[in-house]
Amino acid sequence: MLRPSLTPITARPAALARWLYAVAALIVLMVVIGGITRLTESGLSITEWKPVTGTLPPLTDSAWAAEFAKYQRIPEYQQLNRGMTLAEFKGIFFWEYLHRLLGRVIGLAFALPLLWFWVRKAIPHGFGLRLVALLALGGLQGVVGWWMVTSGLSVRTDVSHIRLAVHLNLALAILAAIVWTARDLNVLAADPQARPARLTGVGALALGLLFVQLIYGALMAGLNAGLAAKDWPLMNGRVFPSAEFAAHPIGDAIVNDPYTVHFIHRWWAFVAFAGLILLARVAKRSGARRESVLIHAAVGTQILLGIGTVMMGVPIWLAALHQLTGALLLIATVFGAHSVGRAPR
């Protein structure tokens, strides 16, 4: 007996999948621009959160002067950038404004089509609640972004690296969930009786190991820890930074000490590598050769970019490329985990 279809006659799973992939592409772009915003120390240039009225940038000389005056009241300007010109301020303002503007675009690009699909009854059974949850997570991401910015407006001269890690990895978790949902919809479009893929043990292992690495990548950015050493595989000529580890309690050092965070990030990469290669091999055995190739290519490229970024002193263009490849590696991993989750049980 055939199972009842999960696809009502008005549902358009293929169209939904294409829409979600477009949103995912915008999130990848957002991750890259967010990385550049951090690398250029631009994140505190806008000191207020105005989700609606902040859509437009300053348009007159007096508006620019007022915005600059607000920035001059925070510790970053007073302790690090005193004497900055208005032209220099406009340079850092650009990246933060672009980052926030793209966040608004992503919100609209998700909410408006979702409403349209809902009205048209184009959403397959079982996917409505999932899509609404993704929309809610997007709203939460905006709140987390402002929570991150507030950490640098009164006492600190930069944002909290821990809040930065929460902000970035929530974005990446949303990206992973959107891609997974799009893959489920692709399968449903091909087979109206298909069920959503399950997250298997090997898929969960690979994603978990990768997210630890992504968290430490965010901590690296927040602490400027990439500058702690420029050699590889040694760190400042040593295999193990015993003196640095001894200088702080281990619980504090693993999240707050730049040298320790750098050490963990560079070597956990190979732990994540092992988990990802395992997933790739399982995916290939399940018939997902393309996904296996994508994982191999992305993880190898990412490790090489990470080494190059450190040895070249963290140039902005290379660090941004490293962050872009990290997002693409996550997508490849989701593809692989999803393919394994569709294999016969």
Backbone hydrogen bonds in HBPLUS format (Angstrom, degrees):
<---DONOR---> <-ACCEPTOR-->    atom                        ^
c    i                          cat <-CA-CA->   ^        H-A-AA   ^      H-
h    n   atom  resd res      DA  || num        DHA   H-A  angle D-A-AA Bond
n    s   type  num  typ     dist DA aas  dist angle  dist       angle   num
A0006-LEU N   A0192-PRO O   3.16 MM 186  6.16 153.9  2.23 164.9 165.4     1
A0125-HIS N   A0006-LEU O   3.28 MM 119  5.57 135.4  2.49 153.8 161.7     2
A0011-ALA N   A0008-PRO O   2.99 MM   3  5.35 157.6  2.04 113.6 120.9     3
A0012-ARG N   A0122-ALA O   2.86 MM 110  5.06 161.5  1.90 133.7 128.8     4
A0016-LEU N   A0012-ARG O   3.02 MM   4  6.30 160.5  2.06 156.8 163.0     5
A0017-ALA N   A0013-PRO O   2.92 MM   4  6.11 154.1  1.99 145.9 152.7     6
A0018-ARG N   A0014-ALA O   3.03 MM   4  6.34 160.1  2.07 148.7 153.2     7
A0019-TRP N   A0015-ALA O   3.03 MM   4  6.27 157.7  2.08 148.0 154.1     8
A0020-LEU N   A0016-LEU O   2.94 MM   4  6.21 160.5  1.98 151.4 156.4     9
A0021-TYR N   A0017-ALA O   2.93 MM   4  6.20 155.9  1.99 152.9 159.4    10
A0022-ALA N   A0018-ARG O   3.10 MM   4  6.32 150.4  2.19 142.8 150.4    11
A0023-VAL N   A0019-TRP O   3.03 MM   4  6.40 154.4  2.09 149.5 156.5    12
A0024-ALA N   A0020-LEU O   2.85 MM   4  6.09 156.4  1.90 148.2 155.2    13
A0025-ALA N   A0021-TYR O   2.94 MM   4  6.22 150.5  2.03 144.8 152.0    14
A0026-LEU N   A0022-ALA O   3.14 MM   4  6.48 151.4  2.22 143.5 150.7    15
A0027-ILE N   A0023-VAL O   2.96 MM   4  6.34 148.9  2.06 147.9 157.1    16
A0028-VAL N   A0024-ALA O   2.96 MM   4  6.28 154.9  2.02 150.9 157.3    17
A0029-LEU N   A0025-ALA O   3.04 MM   4  6.34 160.2  2.08 147.1 152.2    18
A0030-MET N   A0026-LEU O   2.85 MM   4  6.10 148.2  1.95 141.7 151.4    19
A0031-VAL N   A0027-ILE O   2.86 MM   4  6.16 150.5  1.94 150.3 157.5    20
A0032-VAL N   A0028-VAL O   3.12 MM   4  6.47 156.6  2.17 149.6 155.1    21
A0033-ILE N   A0029-LEU O   2.96 MM   4  6.24 167.2  1.98 154.3 157.6    22
A0034-GLY N   A0030-MET O   2.78 MM   4  5.90 152.5  1.85 146.4 155.0    23
A0035-GLY N   A0031-VAL O   2.94 MM   4  6.18 147.4  2.05 141.0 149.5    24
A0036-ILE N   A0032-VAL O   2.97 MM   4  6.35 156.0  2.03 150.6 156.9    25
A0037-THR N   A0033-ILE O   2.85 MM   4  6.05 154.4  1.91 146.3 154.0    26
A0038-ARG N   A0034-GLY O   3.04 MM   4  6.31 151.8  2.12 143.3 150.0    27
A0039-LEU N   A0035-GLY O   2.88 MM   4  6.12 165.0  1.91 151.7 156.2    28
A0040-THR N   A0036-ILE O   2.88 MM   4  5.97 147.5  1.99 150.4 157.1    29
A0042-SER N   A0037-THR O   2.89 MM   5  5.09 169.4  1.90 165.5 163.5    30
A0041-GLU N   A0038-ARG O   3.03 MM   3  5.07 160.8  2.06 107.5 112.2    31
A0045-SER N   A0042-SER O   3.14 MM   3  5.64 167.0  2.16 125.6 126.2    32
A0054-GLY N   A0050-LYS O   2.85 MM   4  4.68 137.7  2.03 126.7 134.5    33
A0055-THR N   A0052-VAL O   3.17 MM   3  5.74 158.6  2.21 119.4 121.0    34
A0064-TRP N   A0060-THR O   2.99 MM   4  6.30 156.3  2.05 152.2 158.4    35
A0065-ALA N   A0061-ASP O   2.94 MM   4  6.17 157.0  2.00 147.3 153.8    36
A0066-ALA N   A0062-SER O   2.97 MM   4  6.18 151.8  2.05 143.2 150.4    37
A0067-GLU N   A0063-ALA O   3.00 MM   4  6.23 157.1  2.05 145.6 151.7    38
A0068-PHE N   A0064-TRP O   2.90 MM   4  6.09 158.5  1.95 150.9 156.9    39
A0069-ALA N   A0065-ALA O   2.94 MM   4  6.09 148.6  2.04 141.0 149.6    40
A0070-LYS N   A0066-ALA O   3.16 MM   4  6.47 147.0  2.27 142.9 150.4    41
A0071-TYR N   A0067-GLU O   3.21 MM   4  6.56 156.0  2.27 144.4 150.4    42
A0072-GLN N   A0068-PHE O   2.96 MM   4  6.23 146.2  2.07 146.2 156.0    43
A0073-ARG N   A0070-LYS O   3.19 MM   3  5.49 157.5  2.24 106.1 113.0    44
A0074-ILE N   A0071-TYR O   3.21 MM   3  5.76 168.8  2.22 117.1 120.4    45
A0078-GLN N   A0074-ILE O   3.23 MM   4  6.47 174.3  2.24 154.7 156.1    46
A0079-GLN N   A0075-PRO O   2.79 MM   4  5.66 158.2  1.84 155.7 158.3    47
A0080-LEU N   A0076-GLU O   2.94 MM   4  5.40 146.0  2.06 131.3 141.1    48
A0081-ASN N   A0076-GLU O   3.13 MM   5  6.44 142.6  2.27 140.2 149.0    49
A0081-ASN N   A0077-TYR O   3.10 MM   4  4.35 124.7  2.42 102.9 117.9    50
A0084-MET N   A0081-ASN O   2.94 MM   3  5.58 147.1  2.05 150.0 148.8    51
A0089-PHE N   A0085-THR O   2.95 MM   4  6.26 153.5  2.02 147.9 155.9    52
A0090-LYS N   A0086-LEU O   2.92 MM   4  6.22 153.0  1.99 149.1 155.8    53
A0091-GLY N   A0087-ALA O   3.26 MM   4  6.55 139.2  2.44 136.8 146.8    54
A0091-GLY N   A0088-GLU O   3.10 MM   3  5.10 126.9  2.40  94.4 108.3    55
A0092-ILE N   A0088-GLU O   3.37 MM   4  6.84 151.1  2.46 149.5 154.5    56
A0093-PHE N   A0089-PHE O   2.85 MM   4  6.00 155.8  1.91 153.6 161.9    57
A0094-PHE N   A0090-LYS O   3.06 MM   4  6.07 147.3  2.17 139.1 145.2    58
A0096-GLU N   A0092-ILE O   3.48 MM   4  6.81 169.4  2.49 153.1 155.2    59
A0097-TYR N   A0093-PHE O   2.83 MM   4  5.91 163.6  1.86 159.0 164.5    60
A0098-LEU N   A0094-PHE O   2.86 MM   4  5.99 161.5  1.89 150.5 155.9    61
A0099-HIS N   A0095-TRP O   2.95 MM   4  6.06 154.2  2.01 142.6 149.8    62
A0100-ARG N   A0096-GLU O   2.98 MM   4  6.24 162.1  2.01 150.0 153.8    63
A0101-LEU N   A0097-TYR O   2.80 MM   4  5.96 160.2  1.83 153.0 159.5    64
A0102-LEU N   A0098-LEU O   2.93 MM   4  6.03 162.1  1.97 147.4 151.7    65
A0103-GLY N   A0099-HIS O   3.15 MM   4  6.38 145.7  2.27 138.0 147.3    66
A0104-ARG N   A0100-ARG O   3.11 MM   4  6.50 150.4  2.20 147.1 154.0    67
A0104-ARG N   A0101-LEU O   3.09 MM   3  5.17 117.9  2.50  95.9 110.5    68
A0105-VAL N   A0101-LEU O   2.96 MM   4  6.33 156.0  2.02 149.0 156.2    69
A0106-ILE N   A0102-LEU O   2.87 MM   4  6.10 159.5  1.91 151.7 156.3    70
A0107-GLY N   A0103-GLY O   3.05 MM   4  6.29 156.8  2.10 143.7 149.9    71
A0108-LEU N   A0104-ARG O   3.02 MM   4  6.35 161.4  2.06 153.5 157.3    72
A0109-ALA N   A0105-VAL O   2.77 MM   4  5.94 156.7  1.83 150.2 158.0    73
A0110-PHE N   A0106-ILE O   2.97 MM   4  6.14 128.2  2.24 142.4 154.1    74
A0110-PHE N   A0107-GLY O   3.33 MM   3  5.32 140.0  2.50  92.8 103.6    75
A0111-ALA N   A0107-GLY O   2.87 MM   4  6.00 173.8  1.87 154.3 156.4    76
A0112-LEU N   A0108-LEU O   3.06 MM   4  5.65 158.8  2.11 139.9 146.1    77
A0114-LEU N   A0110-PHE O   3.16 MM   4  6.10 151.0  2.25 142.0 150.7    78
A0115-LEU N   A0111-ALA O   2.99 MM   4  6.22 156.1  2.04 149.7 155.5    79
A0116-TRP N   A0112-LEU O   3.01 MM   4  6.30 158.3  2.06 149.3 155.5    80
A0117-PHE N   A0113-PRO O   2.78 MM   4  6.02 167.8  1.79 158.2 160.5    81
A0118-TRP N   A0114-LEU O   2.92 MM   4  6.05 153.5  2.00 145.2 153.1    82
A0119-VAL N   A0115-LEU O   2.93 MM   4  6.16 163.9  1.95 153.1 156.5    83
A0120-ARG N   A0116-TRP O   3.00 MM   4  6.17 156.5  2.06 148.6 155.4    84
A0122-ALA N   A0117-PHE O   2.89 MM   5  5.07 173.0  1.90 156.5 156.1    85
A0121-LYS N   A0118-TRP O   3.03 MM   3  5.00 157.4  2.09 103.3 109.8    86
A0127-PHE N   A0124-PRO O   3.21 MM   3  5.85 159.7  2.25 140.5 140.5    87
A0131-LEU N   A0127-PHE O   2.99 MM   4  6.18 158.2  2.04 153.0 158.0    88
A0132-VAL N   A0128-GLY O   3.00 MM   4  6.27 158.4  2.05 152.1 158.3    89
A0133-ALA N   A0129-LEU O   2.92 MM   4  6.10 154.3  1.99 146.3 153.3    90
A0134-LEU N   A0130-ARG O   3.04 MM   4  6.34 149.8  2.13 142.6 150.5    91
A0135-LEU N   A0131-LEU O   3.01 MM   4  6.32 151.2  2.09 144.4 152.2    92
A0136-ALA N   A0132-VAL O   2.93 MM   4  6.27 155.2  1.99 148.8 155.5    93
A0137-LEU N   A0133-ALA O   2.93 MM   4  6.21 152.4  2.00 146.5 154.1    94
A0138-GLY N   A0134-LEU O   2.99 MM   4  6.26 146.8  2.10 142.7 151.5    95
A0139-GLY N   A0135-LEU O   3.08 MM   4  6.48 151.4  2.16 147.0 154.1    96
A0140-LEU N   A0136-ALA O   2.91 MM   4  6.23 156.8  1.97 148.4 155.3    97
A0141-GLN N   A0137-LEU O   2.87 MM   4  6.12 144.5  2.00 142.7 152.3    98
A0142-GLY N   A0138-GLY O   3.32 MM   4  6.70 146.0  2.44 142.6 149.6    99
A0142-GLY N   A0139-GLY O   3.16 MM   3  5.32 124.3  2.48  99.1 112.1   100
A0143-VAL N   A0139-GLY O   3.29 MM   4  6.70 155.4  2.36 146.9 153.0   101
A0144-VAL N   A0140-LEU O   2.86 MM   4  6.15 159.9  1.90 155.7 161.6   102
A0145-GLY N   A0141-GLN O   2.90 MM   4  6.08 149.8  1.99 143.6 151.8   103
A0146-TRP N   A0142-GLY O   3.17 MM   4  6.51 154.9  2.23 146.4 151.4   104
A0147-TRP N   A0143-VAL O   2.91 MM   4  6.18 157.4  1.96 149.2 156.5   105
A0148-MET N   A0144-VAL O   2.86 MM   4  6.10 146.7  1.97 146.0 154.5   106
A0149-VAL N   A0145-GLY O   3.06 MM   4  6.38 158.8  2.10 144.7 149.7   107
A0150-THR N   A0146-TRP O   2.90 MM   4  6.17 160.8  1.94 157.5 161.6   108
A0151-SER N   A0148-MET O   3.14 MM   3  5.56 143.9  2.27 107.3 117.2   109
A0152-GLY N   A0149-VAL O   2.97 MM   3  5.73 166.4  1.99 124.2 128.7   110
A0153-LEU N   A0150-THR O   3.33 MM   3  5.28 173.9  2.33 109.7 109.8   111
A0164-LEU N   A0160-SER O   2.91 MM   4  6.17 150.5  1.99 146.0 155.4   112
A0165-ALA N   A0161-HIS O   2.98 MM   4  6.16 150.3  2.07 136.8 143.8   113
A0166-VAL N   A0162-ILE O   3.02 MM   4  6.37 152.9  2.09 146.5 153.6   114
A0167-HIS N   A0163-ARG O   2.91 MM   4  6.12 162.9  1.94 149.5 154.0   115
A0168-LEU N   A0164-LEU O   2.92 MM   4  6.13 172.5  1.92 158.1 159.2   116
A0169-ASN N   A0165-ALA O   3.01 MM   4  5.95 165.2  2.03 145.0 149.8   117
A0170-LEU N   A0166-VAL O   2.94 MM   4  5.93 142.2  2.08 143.1 152.1   118
A0171-ALA N   A0167-HIS O   3.24 MM   4  6.44 157.1  2.29 142.7 148.5   119
A0172-LEU N   A0168-LEU O   3.01 MM   4  6.37 152.2  2.09 145.6 153.7   120
A0173-ALA N   A0169-ASN O   2.89 MM   4  5.97 147.4  2.00 135.4 144.2   121
A0174-ILE N   A0170-LEU O   2.94 MM   4  6.18 156.7  1.99 149.1 154.9   122
A0175-LEU N   A0171-ALA O   2.93 MM   4  6.20 156.1  1.99 144.4 151.6   123
A0176-ALA N   A0172-LEU O   2.91 MM   4  6.15 159.8  1.95 146.7 151.3   124
A0177-ALA N   A0173-ALA O   2.97 MM   4  6.20 159.5  2.01 147.7 153.1   125
A0178-ILE N   A0174-ILE O   2.88 MM   4  6.10 157.0  1.94 153.7 159.8   126
A0179-VAL N   A0175-LEU O   3.00 MM   4  6.23 165.5  2.02 154.4 158.0   127
A0180-TRP N   A0176-ALA O   2.94 MM   4  6.10 160.8  1.98 149.0 154.8   128
A0181-THR N   A0177-ALA O   2.98 MM   4  6.11 159.8  2.03 144.4 149.8   129
A0182-ALA N   A0178-ILE O   2.90 MM   4  6.14 156.2  1.95 148.7 155.6   130
A0183-ARG N   A0179-VAL O   2.94 MM   4  6.19 153.2  2.01 148.5 155.5   131
A0184-ASP N   A0180-TRP O   2.98 MM   4  6.33 155.0  2.05 148.1 154.9   132
A0185-LEU N   A0181-THR O   2.98 MM   4  6.28 153.7  2.06 147.5 154.7   133
A0186-ASN N   A0182-ALA O   2.89 MM   4  6.20 149.2  1.98 146.3 155.0   134
A0187-VAL N   A0183-ARG O   3.05 MM   4  6.34 161.9  2.09 152.5 155.9   135
A0188-LEU N   A0184-ASP O   2.96 MM   4  6.21 155.2  2.03 144.5 152.0   136
A0189-ALA N   A0185-LEU O   2.86 MM   4  6.06 147.5  1.96 146.2 154.5   137
A0190-ALA N   A0186-ASN O   3.24 MM   4  6.55 144.1  2.37 141.7 150.2   138
A0190-ALA N   A0187-VAL O   3.15 MM   3  5.23 125.1  2.46  95.9 109.4   139
A0191-ASP N   A0187-VAL O   2.90 MM   4  6.14 143.1  2.04 145.9 157.2   140
A0194-ALA N   A0191-ASP O   2.90 MM   3  5.37 167.1  1.92 127.8 128.7   141
A0198-ARG N   A0341-GLY O   3.39 MM 143  4.71 169.0  2.41 113.0 110.9   142
A0204-ALA N   A0200-THR O   2.89 MM   4  6.10 162.9  1.92 153.1 157.7   143
A0205-LEU N   A0201-GLY O   2.89 MM   4  6.07 154.8  1.96 146.6 154.0   144
A0206-ALA N   A0202-VAL O   3.03 MM   4  6.15 168.1  2.05 145.2 148.0   145
A0207-LEU N   A0203-GLY O   3.00 MM   4  6.14 168.5  2.01 151.7 155.2   146
A0208-GLY N   A0204-ALA O   2.84 MM   4  5.85 154.3  1.90 143.2 151.2   147
A0209-LEU N   A0205-LEU O   2.93 MM   4  6.13 167.9  1.95 156.2 158.6   148
A0210-LEU N   A0206-ALA O   2.98 MM   4  6.12 157.3  2.03 145.6 152.5   149
A0211-PHE N   A0207-LEU O   2.88 MM   4  6.06 155.8  1.94 147.6 153.8   150
A0212-VAL N   A0208-GLY O   3.11 MM   4  6.41 149.4  2.21 147.1 154.5   151
A0213-GLN N   A0209-LEU O   3.28 MM   4  6.58 157.0  2.34 142.8 148.4   152
A0214-LEU N   A0210-LEU O   2.88 MM   4  6.22 150.2  1.97 147.7 157.2   153
A0215-ILE N   A0211-PHE O   2.85 MM   4  6.01 152.4  1.92 146.3 153.0   154
A0216-TYR N   A0212-VAL O   3.03 MM   4  6.34 158.4  2.08 146.9 152.4   155
A0217-GLY N   A0213-GLN O   2.84 MM   4  6.11 137.6  2.02 139.2 152.0   156
A0218-ALA N   A0214-LEU O   3.03 MM   4  6.33 151.1  2.12 144.1 150.2   157
A0219-LEU N   A0215-ILE O   2.99 MM   4  6.36 154.5  2.05 146.1 153.7   158
A0220-MET N   A0216-TYR O   2.85 MM   4  5.99 149.8  1.94 140.1 148.4   159
A0221-ALA N   A0217-GLY O   3.07 MM   4  6.40 155.1  2.14 144.1 149.7   160
A0222-GLY N   A0218-ALA O   2.90 MM   4  6.17 164.5  1.92 152.8 157.2   161
A0223-LEU N   A0219-LEU O   2.95 MM   4  6.01 145.7  2.07 146.9 154.4   162
A0225-ALA N   A0220-MET O   2.87 MM   5  4.72 146.5  1.98 140.8 145.0   163
A0224-ASN N   A0221-ALA O   3.28 MM   3  5.08 156.7  2.34  98.4 105.3   164
A0227-LEU N   A0224-ASN O   3.27 MM   3  6.13 167.6  2.28 119.0 122.5   165
A0228-ALA N   A0225-ALA O   3.02 MM   3  5.26 166.7  2.04 113.4 116.5   166
A0235-MET N   A0238-ARG O   2.80 MM   3  5.20 170.6  1.81 149.7 151.3   167
A0238-ARG N   A0235-MET O   3.09 MM   3  5.20 158.7  2.14 105.0 111.8   168
A0242-SER N   A0240-PHE O   2.84 MM   2  5.63 135.6  2.04 108.8  95.3   169
A0245-PHE N   A0241-PRO O   3.05 MM   4  6.34 160.6  2.09 156.3 162.3   170
A0246-ALA N   A0242-SER O   2.95 MM   4  6.11 150.1  2.04 145.7 154.0   171
A0247-ALA N   A0244-GLU O   3.18 MM   3  5.18 142.9  2.32  96.6 107.3   172
A0252-ASP N   A0249-PRO O   2.96 MM   3  5.39 128.3  2.24 110.2 123.5   173
A0253-ALA N   A0249-PRO O   2.85 MM   4  6.03 164.4  1.87 159.5 164.8   174
A0254-ILE N   A0250-ILE O   3.11 MM   4  6.10 161.9  2.14 153.4 154.4   175
A0255-VAL N   A0252-ASP O   3.32 MM   3  5.89 160.0  2.36 112.7 118.6   176
A0256-ASN N   A0252-ASP O   2.89 MM   4  5.78 143.3  2.03 153.6 165.6   177
A0257-ASP N   A0253-ALA O   3.14 MM   4  4.61 158.7  2.19 118.0 122.4   178
A0261-VAL N   A0257-ASP O   2.93 MM   4  6.08 169.9  1.94 166.1 169.3   179
A0262-HIS N   A0258-PRO O   2.90 MM   4  6.00 156.5  1.96 144.8 151.5   180
A0263-PHE N   A0259-TYR O   2.97 MM   4  6.21 158.6  2.01 145.5 151.2   181
A0264-ILE N   A0260-THR O   2.96 MM   4  6.24 163.6  1.98 155.2 158.8   182
A0265-HIS N   A0261-VAL O   2.92 MM   4  6.06 164.3  1.95 150.8 155.5   183
A0266-ARG N   A0262-HIS O   2.98 MM   4  6.16 165.2  2.00 155.9 159.0   184
A0267-TRP N   A0263-PHE O   3.24 MM   4  6.39 151.2  2.33 144.9 151.8   185
A0268-TRP N   A0264-ILE O   2.73 MM   4  5.63 155.4  1.79 153.7 160.7   186
A0270-PHE N   A0267-TRP O   3.17 MM   3  5.68 146.8  2.28 109.2 116.0   187
A0271-VAL N   A0268-TRP O   2.92 MM   3  4.95 126.9  2.21  99.2 114.3   188
A0272-ALA N   A0268-TRP O   2.88 MM   4  6.23 165.4  1.90 165.1 167.8   189
A0273-PHE N   A0269-ALA O   2.86 MM   4  5.99 145.3  1.98 132.3 143.2   190
A0274-ALA N   A0270-PHE O   3.10 MM   4  6.21 153.0  2.18 133.4 138.3   191
A0275-GLY N   A0271-VAL O   3.21 MM   4  6.59 160.3  2.26 149.1 153.6   192
A0276-LEU N   A0272-ALA O   2.88 MM   4  6.11 155.8  1.94 154.9 162.1   193
A0277-ILE N   A0273-PHE O   2.90 MM   4  6.09 158.7  1.94 153.5 158.9   194
A0278-LEU N   A0274-ALA O   3.02 MM   4  6.21 154.2  2.09 145.0 152.1   195
A0279-LEU N   A0275-GLY O   3.04 MM   4  6.30 158.4  2.09 142.5 148.0   196
A0280-ALA N   A0276-LEU O   2.85 MM   4  6.13 157.1  1.91 147.0 153.8   197
A0281-ARG N   A0277-ILE O   2.96 MM   4  6.20 155.0  2.02 148.1 153.7   198
A0282-VAL N   A0278-LEU O   3.01 MM   4  6.29 159.6  2.05 152.6 158.2   199
A0283-ALA N   A0279-LEU O   2.80 MM   4  5.99 158.6  1.84 152.9 159.6   200
A0284-LYS N   A0280-ALA O   2.93 MM   4  6.15 153.5  2.00 143.8 150.7   201
A0285-ARG N   A0281-ARG O   3.01 MM   4  6.27 155.5  2.07 144.6 150.9   202
A0286-SER N   A0282-VAL O   3.02 MM   4  6.29 136.9  2.22 140.9 152.7   203
A0286-SER N   A0283-ALA O   3.11 MM   3  5.07 127.0  2.41  92.8 106.9   204
A0288-ALA N   A0283-ALA O   2.84 MM   5  5.14 150.9  1.92 156.5 146.7   205
A0287-GLY N   A0284-LYS O   3.06 MM   3  5.15 159.7  2.10 105.1 110.7   206
A0292-SER N   A0288-ALA O   3.15 MM   4  6.41 152.6  2.23 145.4 153.3   207
A0293-VAL N   A0289-ARG O   2.96 MM   4  6.28 158.3  2.01 155.2 160.2   208
A0294-LEU N   A0290-ARG O   2.99 MM   4  6.27 159.4  2.03 150.9 156.6   209
A0295-ILE N   A0291-GLU O   3.02 MM   4  6.27 158.5  2.07 149.0 153.7   210
A0296-HIS N   A0292-SER O   3.06 MM   4  6.31 170.5  2.07 153.5 155.9   211
A0297-ALA N   A0293-VAL O   2.92 MM   4  6.09 169.6  1.93 156.1 159.1   212
A0298-ALA N   A0294-LEU O   2.90 MM   4  5.96 164.1  1.92 148.9 153.9   213
A0299-VAL N   A0295-ILE O   2.94 MM   4  5.98 172.1  1.95 157.1 159.5   214
A0300-GLY N   A0296-HIS O   3.14 MM   4  6.13 161.9  2.18 146.0 151.3   215
A0301-THR N   A0297-ALA O   3.07 MM   4  6.12 162.8  2.10 144.8 150.0   216
A0302-GLN N   A0298-ALA O   2.91 MM   4  6.01 157.9  1.96 146.4 153.0   217
A0303-ILE N   A0299-VAL O   3.12 MM   4  6.28 158.4  2.17 145.7 149.9   218
A0304-LEU N   A0300-GLY O   3.19 MM   4  6.41 165.3  2.21 149.6 153.5   219
A0305-LEU N   A0301-THR O   2.89 MM   4  6.11 157.8  1.94 152.0 158.7   220
A0306-GLY N   A0302-GLN O   2.91 MM   4  6.11 152.6  1.99 145.0 152.6   221
A0307-ILE N   A0303-ILE O   3.02 MM   4  6.30 162.3  2.05 152.7 156.2   222
A0308-GLY N   A0304-LEU O   2.95 MM   4  6.14 164.6  1.98 149.2 153.9   223
A0309-THR N   A0305-LEU O   2.81 MM   4  5.95 154.5  1.88 148.3 155.1   224
A0310-VAL N   A0306-GLY O   3.17 MM   4  6.40 161.6  2.21 148.9 152.4   225
A0311-MET N   A0307-ILE O   3.00 MM   4  6.22 173.5  2.00 157.4 159.3   226
A0312-MET N   A0308-GLY O   2.98 MM   4  5.96 139.5  2.15 145.2 154.1   227
A0314-VAL N   A0309-THR O   2.77 MM   5  4.85 159.2  1.82 169.1 161.8   228
A0313-GLY N   A0310-VAL O   3.11 MM   3  5.35 164.6  2.14 110.8 114.6   229
A0319-ALA N   A0315-PRO O   2.92 MM   4  6.08 165.0  1.94 162.8 167.8   230
A0320-ALA N   A0316-ILE O   2.88 MM   4  6.00 157.2  1.93 151.9 157.9   231
A0321-LEU N   A0317-TRP O   3.08 MM   4  6.22 149.2  2.18 134.0 142.3   232
A0322-HIS N   A0318-LEU O   2.88 MM   4  6.11 150.1  1.97 145.2 153.5   233
A0323-GLN N   A0319-ALA O   2.99 MM   4  6.29 149.6  2.08 142.7 150.4   234
A0324-LEU N   A0320-ALA O   2.89 MM   4  6.16 155.3  1.95 146.9 154.0   235
A0325-THR N   A0321-LEU O   2.93 MM   4  6.14 162.3  1.96 148.5 152.9   236
A0326-GLY N   A0322-HIS O   3.02 MM   4  6.22 142.6  2.16 137.8 148.1   237
A0327-ALA N   A0323-GLN O   3.15 MM   4  6.52 151.6  2.23 147.2 153.0   238
A0328-LEU N   A0324-LEU O   3.03 MM   4  6.39 156.7  2.08 149.6 156.6   239
A0329-LEU N   A0325-THR O   2.76 MM   4  5.92 149.5  1.85 146.0 154.7   240
A0330-LEU N   A0326-GLY O   3.03 MM   4  6.29 150.3  2.12 141.1 148.6   241
A0331-ILE N   A0327-ALA O   3.09 MM   4  6.43 155.2  2.16 144.7 150.8   242
A0332-ALA N   A0328-LEU O   2.92 MM   4  6.22 161.5  1.96 150.5 155.2   243
A0333-THR N   A0329-LEU O   2.89 MM   4  6.11 152.6  1.97 147.1 154.8   244
A0334-VAL N   A0330-LEU O   2.90 MM   4  6.20 154.3  1.97 150.4 157.3   245
A0335-PHE N   A0331-ILE O   2.91 MM   4  6.22 157.9  1.96 151.5 157.7   246
A0336-GLY N   A0332-ALA O   2.97 MM   4  6.26 158.8  2.01 146.0 151.4   247
A0337-ALA N   A0333-THR O   2.83 MM   4  6.06 168.5  1.84 155.9 158.7   248
A0338-HIS N   A0334-VAL O   2.84 MM   4  5.89 156.9  1.89 148.7 155.3   249
A0339-SER N   A0335-PHE O   2.95 MM   4  6.16 157.1  2.00 147.8 154.0   250
A0340-VAL N   A0336-GLY O   3.02 MM   4  6.29 160.0  2.06 152.2 157.2   251
A0341-GLY N   A0337-ALA O   2.96 MM   4  6.11 147.1  2.07 139.0 148.6   252
A0342-ARG N   A0339-SER O   3.19 MM   3  5.23 151.7  2.27  98.4 106.9   253
A0343-ALA N   A0340-VAL O   3.17 MM   3  5.34 155.2  2.24 104.1 111.6   254
